[in-house]
């Protein structure tokens, strides 16, 4: 009978060490720890979710939960530290930019009749 080993048979510390080495060797920029990379990745995803007009109905706390935060307050502090804006401020700025872009696109799509040609 062949010997099989699953990840459950490997001590958690050894699994963590293995994945740490894989991340460092293949995915992480030089000098970035896995924890910092994960934090930055979560924050970038949160920034995209907050700017998405289709997710405007979601609370900031629900966006925080989607990216792995268990506390909305902790998420808000981390977001402000990372981007120098609160999540609400970021969402409002993104909403204004989306509205301006939609207005500009509507003017371009209107064609000659909108410009009097």
N, C-alpha and C positions, 0 to 999 in steps of 0.2 A: 504494500500500500504506500503510495507516494506521500511525502511529508508536505503539508500545506500550512502556510502561515498567513494569518490575516492581520490587518492593522490592529485588531483588538488584542492580539497576542504581544504586541510591542508596547512597551511602557509609554505612557503619555509624554514623558520628558524626551524620550528618544524620537517619538513622532514629531514633536515640536522642533527638536533640533534638526531633524531631516528636512522639514518644510522650511525652516529658517534658512538652511543652506541652499535649498532649491530656489527660494525667492531671491536670495542674495546673488546667486550665480546666474540666474536667467532673467529676472524681471525687475529688480530694483535698481534705480540709478545708484551710482557709486556714492556711498556715504549716507544713504537713506535707510533707516531702520524699518523693519516690517511694520512696527506699530505706527511710525510716522507715515509710511506709505498708505496703510489702511485708513488712518485718520484723514489724510489728504484726499484719498479716493472717495470716502464717505462724504466729505464736505463738498467736493466737486459735484457729486451726484445730487446732493441736497440743493445746491445752487441751481442746477439744471431743472430739478423738479419744481422749485419755487418759481422759476421763470416761465414754466410751461403754462400757457393760458388754459389748457385743458384740465389742469390740476388746481385751478383757482379756488374751487370749492373745498379743497382739502385744508385742514387746519395745519398750522406750523408744527404742532405736536405730532400730527399723523405723518407729516413728511419726516420729522425727526425719527419716528419709529421705523419708517420704511428704510432709513439708512443706518439703523442699528443703535440709535440712542434710546435709552429707557427713560430719560428725563428731558422734558421740553426746555426746562430752565438751563440745564447743562448744555444742551444743544445750542440754545440761543447765545450763551456765553462763548462757546467754542466757535460758533459762526462769526460772531462779532470780532473775536480775536483773529480769526483767519482772514476775514474780508473787510474789516473796518466798517461794517454796516450790520444792523440787526437783520434777522431773516425777514421781518416785516418791511423794513426799508428796502432791502434787495428786491422783494416781490413787487413793491410799489414802483420802483425804478424800472424793473423789467416790464411791468404792465404798461407803463407810460411809453417805453420804447416800442413795445409790441403794437400799441395803438397808433403811434406815429408811423411805424412801418406799414401798418395796414392802411392808414390814410394815404400815404404816399403811393402804395401799390394800387389803391382804388383810383387815384388820379391818373396813373399810367395806364391802367386797364381801360379807363373810360374811352380812350381813343380820341379821334378828331372832333367828335361832337362836343366833348367837354372843353376843348380849347378853342372852339369856334371855327374850325377849318371847314 
